[in-house]
């Protein structure tokens, strides 16, 4: 495990270019095993999750190569076999192999996935979808076993009891080659779902309605890759750096964004009074002063993303009054609060059951030794460390590296004093 050393108190300026979306990438890699030909992605972020997914691919005799920002995957000699539980448990998104393996082999055995501990994230909607498509699903001792009868998978009507990005994507992966028509009602609308559908459609899939709450899929026999798929820009990384730019920037340009994916976030920055100019595929953030407090309510897309409630928090410390955050999706996503308090932040979890967080102006931030309990909590600590006086040591920094590609290089390019070091072993 690594630690990130942040020396704060400096104003930053320059440009940052956003990489491909983590939340697309971690679904596209499992989706690639549905192809009947090698596939190629570009704009792939260099994050730990990608390397862990490549370990899982290797266990199935699926060759992959990651050079620069280009990832090639060849599933033509794929073999069924036990997946490496260590890699599976290291990231939540490994659960996409359930839908992909079910779609490819009509059976799968997958250890229950891990990832960030941000509260309950049940997979009941995933299982409901698999069963509707004709799979028998059993859970025992942290392992999910799926198989189909002689008739295999078939198109079905699926209605999600709650909006779930993961369950929507898994249902698409399982259904894309299933004979007949599948309809997914109350589907999630996130841009990453559109990205997955675009990738599959370009190989010959027949998926309509991605980005709406009803997705229709006509099963196909083959998926043949013709072109390189370019992954969409990461809206969460973009929002993180926009928050950083408003908090400690003297003029920072954020390149390679899709403004429409960020409207709920940039609306809050504008409501606060940030100096923000949005262009066709970039945004410029000037020095922002006299910021107003705001109320943030996390909602499914196109609402304010749960993955951005922690990255915006350091900026709220600069507001002239009390701000509030309500996370309706993961109300227990509060790992950052105690760590920020160690740095002098005035932030409190008023009602963990309702996901209510109160953020007061905090003008005396100081460096401290803290822990990144998960990806976005780590992002909040990085921004706060850059705002604070003195040195901040962020332990468990691998959690940050799971979601932010080339973060050290990007921060140094705008003048930040940051470095990575190995954590001392604990005895």
Secondary structure, DSSP 8 states (H G I E B T S, - for coil): -EEEEEE-S--EEEEEE--B-HHHHHHHHHHGGG-SS-EEEES----HHHHHHHHHHHHTT-EEEEETTEEEEE-TT-------HHHHHH-GGGGHHHHHHHHHHSEEEEE------SS----HHHHHHHHHTTEEEEEETTEEEEEE-TT--B--EEE-SS--HHHHHHHHHHHTTSBSEEEEES----HHHHHHHHHHHHTT-EEE-TTSSEEEEE--S-----S-EE--B-HHHHHHHHHHHHHHEEEEEEES--GGGGHHHHHHHHHHT--EEE-SSEEEE----SB---EEEE-STTSB-GGGHHHHHHHHTTBSS-EEEEESS-TT--HHHHHHHHTT--EEEEETTTTEEEE------B--EEE--SHHHHHHHHHHHHHSBSEEEEESTHHHHTT-TTHHHHHHHTT-EEEEEE-----
